[in-house]
């Protein structure tokens, strides 16, 4: 969603874009053709690899040395990089015939591998996005250092990711933190006069780093403390069956509804229903974690108080006691106390809501942030 908002804002500011989708996608987005990468074209590598190796033998030599001397952090990341390499080889000739001013890789996985190899083969400068998954999952992408060393600019959306990249040796003057943003700010919804039962909302993929198992334990603590509430968990993922069983084991199935995945436009309806957004993110065993989830800024814009764990980049937006509340997920009793207060303390709620909306207006406007990004991309292209 944040990429769609950035693309629309870039287009509105006059940027001429050609979009390649390396996995899925295709068709059109707001009048821009999206060219999907047909995996059948990978059969062309039978003759393209020898040809491109003949043109640029050093490129293949570097790849072979890397394959022989390092292990990928995971098989998924291995195949992501192989996909990017295959894309670069298949599209190298067309990029030479119709060279772009700049290639921007939205992610530092497969897209950045493709952009990096196109630079090696064709000399076409590139920029790259580096976000939470690229930087943290299993210690980061397999070829991250080489790719980002060659990139003209590295775009992150959180200071957390920027600091991590600099710590890994990426030049500080190359890494810019420009947040994503909302393409429209909703009307600030009125505070519900009576917040009993309290309407609690979670918007998240059901994967380990979202910490939904901890959230269910918070719901159990609320029930044990006699706090009246009803909760919706909006989103889907591989952990859903396990989490539904845990909800039953904890005795909260009567209070918690697993809504499943919904279209993006329906998210605002769930925010309108809710009194509080809960974010219980954790660092997964693989090291993966979120940056600053868009849903936190969306809730802040709509006037829904946010209670969050201090993991990832959440505290870049949520200042404890000012724009929201920050609590450790290991202390359900602390969440019970805060949620009980939010159900009855109008003045506290209004203070959080006003400060949160002001933060969004200042920091999370996609038009203003895309203007900054466009200036940096134009500088990189020049």
C-alpha positions as CSV (number, residue, x, y, z in Angstrom):
1,X,0.0,0.0,0.0
2,X,2.8,2.5,0.8
3,X,4.4,1.8,-2.5
4,X,1.1,2.5,-4.3
5,X,0.7,5.8,-2.5
6,X,4.3,6.8,-3.4
7,X,3.8,5.9,-7.0
8,X,0.6,7.9,-7.3
9,X,2.2,10.9,-5.6
10,X,5.3,10.7,-7.9
11,X,3.1,10.5,-10.9
12,X,1.1,13.5,-9.7
13,X,4.3,15.5,-9.5
14,X,5.2,14.8,-13.1
15,X,7.6,11.9,-12.7
16,X,7.6,9.6,-15.8
17,X,7.5,6.0,-14.5
18,X,7.9,2.6,-16.0
19,X,6.9,-0.1,-13.4
20,X,8.2,-3.7,-13.5
21,X,6.6,-6.2,-11.1
22,X,9.0,-9.1,-10.4
23,X,6.4,-11.3,-8.6
24,X,2.7,-11.2,-9.4
25,X,1.3,-7.8,-10.4
26,X,0.7,-6.9,-13.9
27,X,-2.0,-4.9,-15.6
28,X,-2.2,-1.2,-14.8
29,X,-2.1,1.0,-11.7
30,X,-3.8,4.4,-12.0
31,X,-3.1,4.6,-15.7
32,X,0.4,3.3,-15.6
33,X,1.2,0.0,-17.2
34,X,2.7,-2.6,-14.8
35,X,4.8,-5.1,-16.7
36,X,4.8,-8.4,-14.9
37,X,7.8,-10.6,-15.2
38,X,6.8,-13.9,-16.8
39,X,8.8,-16.7,-15.2
40,X,8.7,-18.6,-18.5
41,X,11.3,-16.1,-19.7
42,X,13.8,-17.6,-17.4
43,X,14.3,-20.3,-20.0
44,X,16.0,-17.6,-22.1
45,X,18.9,-17.8,-19.6
46,X,20.1,-20.9,-21.5
47,X,21.6,-18.6,-24.2
48,X,21.5,-15.2,-22.4
49,X,23.9,-16.2,-19.6
50,X,26.7,-17.2,-22.1
51,X,26.1,-14.0,-24.1
52,X,26.1,-11.7,-21.1
53,X,29.1,-13.5,-19.6
54,X,31.0,-12.9,-22.9
55,X,30.1,-9.2,-22.8
56,X,31.0,-8.8,-19.1
57,X,33.0,-11.7,-17.8
58,X,33.8,-9.9,-14.5
59,X,30.1,-9.9,-13.5
60,X,29.7,-13.6,-13.7
61,X,33.1,-14.1,-12.0
62,X,31.9,-12.0,-9.0
63,X,28.7,-13.9,-8.8
64,X,30.4,-17.3,-8.9
65,X,32.9,-16.3,-6.2
66,X,30.0,-15.1,-4.0
67,X,28.1,-18.3,-4.5
68,X,31.2,-20.4,-3.6
69,X,32.2,-18.4,-0.6
70,X,29.1,-17.4,1.3
71,X,25.9,-19.1,2.5
72,X,22.6,-17.4,2.0
73,X,20.7,-16.6,5.3
74,X,17.7,-18.7,4.1
75,X,16.5,-20.6,1.0
76,X,13.9,-17.9,0.5
77,X,16.5,-15.2,0.3
78,X,18.6,-17.3,-2.0
79,X,15.8,-17.7,-4.5
80,X,14.8,-14.0,-4.2
81,X,18.3,-13.1,-5.3
82,X,18.3,-15.7,-8.1
83,X,15.0,-14.2,-9.3
84,X,16.6,-10.7,-9.3
85,X,19.6,-12.1,-11.2
86,X,17.4,-13.8,-13.8
87,X,15.4,-10.6,-14.3
88,X,18.5,-8.6,-14.9
89,X,19.8,-11.0,-17.5
90,X,16.5,-11.3,-19.3
91,X,15.9,-7.5,-19.4
92,X,19.5,-6.3,-19.9
93,X,19.1,-5.9,-23.7
94,X,15.8,-4.0,-23.5
95,X,17.3,-1.7,-20.8
96,X,20.2,-1.0,-23.1
97,X,17.9,-0.2,-26.1
98,X,15.7,2.1,-24.0
99,X,17.8,3.2,-21.0
100,X,16.0,4.8,-18.1
101,X,17.5,7.8,-16.4
102,X,17.4,5.9,-13.1
103,X,16.5,2.4,-11.9
104,X,14.8,2.4,-8.5
105,X,14.6,-0.9,-6.6
106,X,11.7,-0.7,-4.1
107,X,13.2,-3.4,-2.0
108,X,16.8,-4.6,-1.2
109,X,16.0,-8.2,-2.0
110,X,15.3,-9.3,-5.6
111,X,14.6,-5.8,-7.0
112,X,18.0,-4.5,-5.8
113,X,19.8,-7.6,-7.1
114,X,18.3,-6.9,-10.5
115,X,19.2,-3.2,-10.4
116,X,22.7,-3.9,-9.1
117,X,23.4,-6.4,-12.0
118,X,21.9,-4.0,-14.6
119,X,24.4,-1.5,-13.3
120,X,27.2,-4.0,-13.6
121,X,26.1,-5.0,-17.1
122,X,24.9,-1.7,-18.6
123,X,26.3,1.0,-16.3
124,X,22.8,2.2,-15.4
125,X,22.8,4.0,-12.0
126,X,20.3,2.8,-9.5
127,X,18.8,3.6,-6.1
128,X,17.4,1.2,-3.6
129,X,14.9,1.0,-0.8
130,X,15.9,-0.8,2.3
131,X,13.2,-1.6,4.8
132,X,12.7,-3.8,7.8
133,X,12.6,-7.2,6.2
134,X,15.6,-6.5,3.9
135,X,17.7,-5.3,6.8
136,X,16.7,-7.6,9.7
137,X,15.4,-10.9,8.5
138,X,18.1,-13.6,9.3
139,X,20.7,-10.8,9.6
140,X,19.7,-9.1,6.3
141,X,19.7,-9.8,2.6
142,X,22.4,-12.1,1.2
143,X,24.2,-9.5,-1.0
144,X,23.0,-6.4,0.9
145,X,26.5,-4.8,1.4
146,X,27.6,-5.1,-2.3
147,X,24.2,-3.8,-3.6
148,X,24.0,-0.8,-1.3
149,X,27.6,0.1,-1.8
150,X,26.9,0.6,-5.5
151,X,23.6,2.3,-5.1
152,X,23.6,6.1,-5.6
153,X,21.0,6.5,-2.8
154,X,19.4,4.3,-0.2
155,X,15.9,5.1,0.9
156,X,14.6,4.0,4.2
157,X,11.3,4.9,5.9
158,X,12.5,4.7,9.6
159,X,15.5,5.9,11.5
160,X,15.7,2.4,12.9
161,X,16.6,1.0,9.5
162,X,18.8,3.9,8.7
163,X,20.9,3.4,11.9
164,X,21.1,-0.3,11.2
165,X,22.4,0.2,7.7
166,X,25.0,2.8,8.8
167,X,26.1,0.3,11.5
168,X,26.7,-2.3,8.7
169,X,28.9,0.1,6.8
170,X,26.7,1.9,4.4
171,X,27.8,5.5,4.1
172,X,25.7,7.8,6.2
173,X,25.4,10.5,3.5
174,X,23.9,8.0,1.2
175,X,21.1,6.7,3.4
176,X,18.1,9.0,3.7
177,X,15.0,8.4,5.9
178,X,11.9,9.7,4.1
179,X,8.7,8.3,5.6
180,X,5.9,7.0,3.5
181,X,2.5,8.6,4.2
182,X,-1.2,8.9,3.7
183,X,-2.7,10.2,0.5
184,X,-5.6,11.7,2.4
185,X,-6.2,12.5,6.0
186,X,-9.6,11.2,7.2
187,X,-11.9,13.4,9.4
188,X,-11.0,13.1,13.1
189,X,-13.7,10.8,14.4
190,X,-15.5,11.8,17.6
191,X,-14.6,10.1,20.8
192,X,-17.3,7.6,21.8
193,X,-19.2,9.0,24.8
194,X,-19.4,5.5,26.4
195,X,-16.5,3.2,25.7
196,X,-18.0,0.2,27.6
197,X,-17.5,-2.3,26.2
198,X,-14.2,-1.1,24.9
199,X,-13.7,-1.7,21.1
200,X,-10.2,-3.0,20.6
201,X,-8.6,-3.4,17.1
202,X,-5.5,-5.1,15.7
203,X,-4.6,-4.8,12.0
204,X,-1.8,-7.1,11.2
205,X,-0.6,-10.1,9.2
206,X,-0.7,-13.2,11.4
207,X,3.0,-13.8,11.5
208,X,5.4,-14.2,14.3
209,X,6.8,-10.6,14.4
210,X,3.3,-9.2,15.0
211,X,3.1,-10.8,18.5
212,X,-0.6,-11.7,18.3
213,X,0.0,-14.5,20.7
214,X,1.0,-11.9,23.3
215,X,-2.0,-9.8,22.4
216,X,-4.3,-12.7,23.1
217,X,-2.8,-13.0,26.6
218,X,-3.5,-9.3,27.1
219,X,-7.1,-10.0,26.2
220,X,-7.2,-12.9,28.7
221,X,-5.8,-10.6,31.4
222,X,-8.5,-8.0,30.5
223,X,-11.2,-10.6,30.9
224,X,-9.8,-11.8,34.2
225,X,-9.7,-8.2,35.5
226,X,-13.4,-7.7,34.6
227,X,-12.8,-5.1,31.9
228,X,-15.6,-5.2,29.4
229,X,-14.3,-5.3,25.8
230,X,-14.8,-6.7,22.3
231,X,-11.8,-7.2,20.0
232,X,-11.3,-7.6,16.3
233,X,-8.1,-9.0,14.7
234,X,-8.1,-8.0,11.1
235,X,-5.6,-9.8,8.9
236,X,-4.6,-13.2,7.8
237,X,-1.5,-15.3,7.7
238,X,0.0,-18.7,8.4
239,X,-0.4,-18.5,12.2
240,X,-4.2,-18.1,12.1
241,X,-5.2,-21.7,13.0
242,X,-2.7,-21.7,15.9
243,X,-3.8,-18.3,17.1
244,X,-7.5,-19.3,17.0
245,X,-6.7,-22.4,19.1
246,X,-4.8,-20.3,21.6
247,X,-7.8,-17.9,21.9
248,X,-10.0,-20.9,22.7
249,X,-7.4,-22.2,25.2
250,X,-7.3,-18.7,26.9
251,X,-11.0,-18.5,27.0
252,X,-11.3,-15.3,24.9
253,X,-13.0,-16.7,21.8
254,X,-16.2,-15.1,22.9
255,X,-14.6,-11.7,23.0
256,X,-12.2,-11.9,20.0
257,X,-13.2,-12.1,16.4
258,X,-10.6,-13.1,13.7
259,X,-11.9,-11.1,10.8
260,X,-9.4,-12.2,8.2
261,X,-8.0,-10.2,5.3
262,X,-10.1,-7.3,4.1
263,X,-9.7,-4.9,1.1
264,X,-7.7,-1.8,2.0
265,X,-10.7,0.5,1.7
266,X,-12.5,-1.4,4.4
267,X,-9.7,-0.7,7.0
268,X,-11.1,2.7,7.6
269,X,-14.4,1.2,8.6
270,X,-12.7,-0.9,11.3
271,X,-10.8,2.1,12.5
272,X,-14.1,4.0,12.7
273,X,-15.5,1.2,14.9
274,X,-12.6,1.0,17.2
275,X,-11.7,2.9,20.5
276,X,-8.1,1.7,20.7
277,X,-5.5,0.2,18.3
278,X,-3.3,-2.4,19.8
279,X,0.1,-3.2,18.2
280,X,2.1,-6.0,20.0
281,X,5.1,-6.3,17.6
282,X,8.1,-8.4,18.7
283,X,11.5,-9.3,17.2
284,X,10.9,-12.7,15.5
285,X,13.4,-15.6,16.0
286,X,14.8,-14.9,12.6
287,X,15.5,-11.3,13.6
288,X,12.7,-9.9,11.4
289,X,10.7,-7.0,12.8
290,X,8.5,-4.2,11.6
291,X,9.6,-0.7,10.8
292,X,6.8,1.8,11.4
293,X,3.6,0.0,10.4
294,X,1.3,2.2,8.3
295,X,-1.6,1.1,10.4
296,X,-0.2,3.0,13.4
297,X,-0.2,6.3,11.4
298,X,-3.6,5.5,10.0
299,X,-5.1,5.0,13.4
300,X,-3.4,8.2,14.7
301,X,-4.8,10.2,11.8
302,X,-8.3,8.8,12.3
303,X,-8.3,9.7,16.1
304,X,-7.9,6.1,17.4
305,X,-5.5,6.1,20.4
306,X,-2.6,3.7,19.9
307,X,-1.1,1.4,22.5
308,X,2.1,-0.2,21.2
309,X,5.1,-2.3,22.2
310,X,8.4,-0.5,21.9
311,X,9.7,-2.8,19.2
312,X,10.9,-1.6,15.8
313,X,10.2,1.9,14.6
314,X,7.0,2.4,16.5
315,X,8.4,4.8,19.0
316,X,9.4,7.2,16.2
317,X,5.7,8.0,16.0
318,X,4.3,7.0,19.4
319,X,5.8,9.0,22.2
320,X,4.6,7.4,25.5
321,X,2.0,9.5,27.2
322,X,2.0,12.1,24.4
323,X,0.9,10.6,21.0
324,X,0.0,7.2,22.4
325,X,1.1,4.7,25.0
326,X,4.2,2.4,24.9
327,X,4.2,-0.8,27.0
328,X,6.2,-4.0,27.0
329,X,4.2,-7.0,25.8
330,X,5.6,-9.1,28.6
331,X,3.5,-7.2,31.2
332,X,-0.2,-7.8,30.4
333,X,-1.2,-6.2,33.7
334,X,0.2,-2.8,32.5
335,X,-1.9,-3.1,29.4
336,X,-5.0,-3.8,31.5
337,X,-4.4,-0.6,33.5
338,X,-3.9,1.6,30.5
339,X,-6.9,0.1,28.6
340,X,-9.1,0.5,31.6
341,X,-8.1,4.2,31.8
342,X,-8.8,4.7,28.1
343,X,-12.3,3.3,28.5
344,X,-13.2,6.1,31.0
345,X,-10.7,9.0,30.9
346,X,-12.0,11.4,28.2
347,X,-9.4,14.1,28.8
348,X,-6.5,11.6,28.5
349,X,-7.9,10.2,25.3
350,X,-8.4,13.6,23.7
351,X,-4.9,14.7,24.6
352,X,-3.5,11.6,22.9
353,X,-5.8,12.0,19.9
354,X,-4.9,15.7,19.3
355,X,-1.1,15.1,19.6
356,X,-1.2,12.0,17.4
357,X,-3.1,13.8,14.6
358,X,-0.6,16.7,14.8
359,X,2.3,14.2,14.4
360,X,0.7,12.7,11.3
361,X,-0.1,16.0,9.7
362,X,3.6,17.1,10.1
363,X,5.3,13.8,9.3
364,X,3.1,11.5,7.3
365,X,1.7,13.4,4.4
366,X,2.6,11.3,1.3
367,X,2.6,14.4,-1.0
368,X,5.1,16.3,1.1
369,X,7.3,13.2,1.7
370,X,7.2,12.2,-1.9
371,X,8.3,15.7,-2.9
372,X,11.4,15.0,-0.8
373,X,11.9,11.6,-2.3
374,X,11.5,12.9,-5.9
375,X,14.1,15.6,-5.3
376,X,16.6,12.9,-4.1
377,X,15.8,10.6,-7.0
378,X,16.3,13.5,-9.5
379,X,19.6,14.3,-7.9
380,X,20.6,10.6,-8.1
381,X,19.6,10.5,-11.8
382,X,21.7,13.6,-12.5
